[in-house]
């Protein structure tokens, strides 16, 4: 069974997640100073989430992203919920990243607030498999 | 020279993107710096390094390389490194290997020991180990995976369950305890730490493979025999023995049982760099053959004016150019995709390893009797060329990786 019952549900959860992330001082400062933009390419259901200093956009990318991260919505749910470890997901190609590796390695630790907040966001949105 | 060797020139500020025909300016600067150093300082020492006892190691040259930044090319600038990716490493290694493949591998193996710490994405692990390479004194690392009974069985995930007598690990409070031995570990004798792969007890074969960062001064670590190798004699391949070695839980890379994943990523990165080493060996042989064929007169004209010799030189040059193109592409992709692709690095290494042997063989033949003499150094290039077919994936292992990719739709992203 899929974690998300609809595309709209997934879009709402990820939008809220990244809007919270943009409120984090360290994340926002890095995004601004490095002109960082990230495109999350999700499948099943299919949607893209574009994040940069100007905000979060679903299915709209105003310019080419610095980093692109591809994963299924179920894997995204497992990742943010802490059930799927990033090194394992990357090595098994369940998550794929395009962009300068050095920038990715700097970016990953900044995502911690998303890991912290996701379970509550997912639970309140009715996502079924979030831990 | 001292000022030229200053690491500042190596720092990568705002990287440019390579094109099909140009290298970014900071990579050109790095290449030229390394080329100048190896020609001036390493080339005069090559014969001595090759003839030395198997266990001898030239710390003076390594120190000069360290001053140049070669021990920390991939270490991020925030930890005092040069902040290059595999692309920069590969270009530097070609220059080193064109003169001495062994020295190239000593620096390359250090990058291999740094890779799991980098790839872990764990800022605490990175902050503890990566600054080690930015001090005044040279520090080397190594990667310890190969064992007496397990080589490819630790590299091919499908073989993991069949691996025999793999080094073991078990949890004991806030430590893991490691027991077992590793073989043919490049830099094992001279490294400060090793990334060590051991199987968690209770998991068959190597299905519980886990990566640990182990300081080699830890109680219970002993060094075994240094392998007396045919080539690559300026770097040391050593046995490492672990008897009840206690490693803090914080030194695990990834997590328990994730060693195979760490290793796959590390290999895909490393193969582009090893392809660059083989390309460097081939280029060194080509350069020497070109010089010889330009000077040596037979039949009243230089050898290069003989049509058959010209054809050989042209074929050798084409092979070196092609090998360089393949490793640059593989290295660029390895710097811009996570996980690093399997296909391009394996193709680059398979091709470069093969043509290094072909080019060195042709170059040796072209030099006649002198090519066979130790004095002229060509026979050493051939011995070195043969070595790269063994480490970081034999042609057979590479063929499995390449063929798997041919059957996998990988272009959807």
Interface residues (C-beta under 8 A of the other chain):
Chain A: X41 X68 X70 X85 X86 X87 X88 X90 X91 X92 X93 X96 X97 X98 X99 X100 X101 X102 X104 X105 X106 X108 X109
Chain B: X15 X76 X83 X85 X118 X119 X120 X121 X123 X254 X255 X258 X260 X261 X262 X264 X265 X334 X335 X336 X337 X338 X339 X413
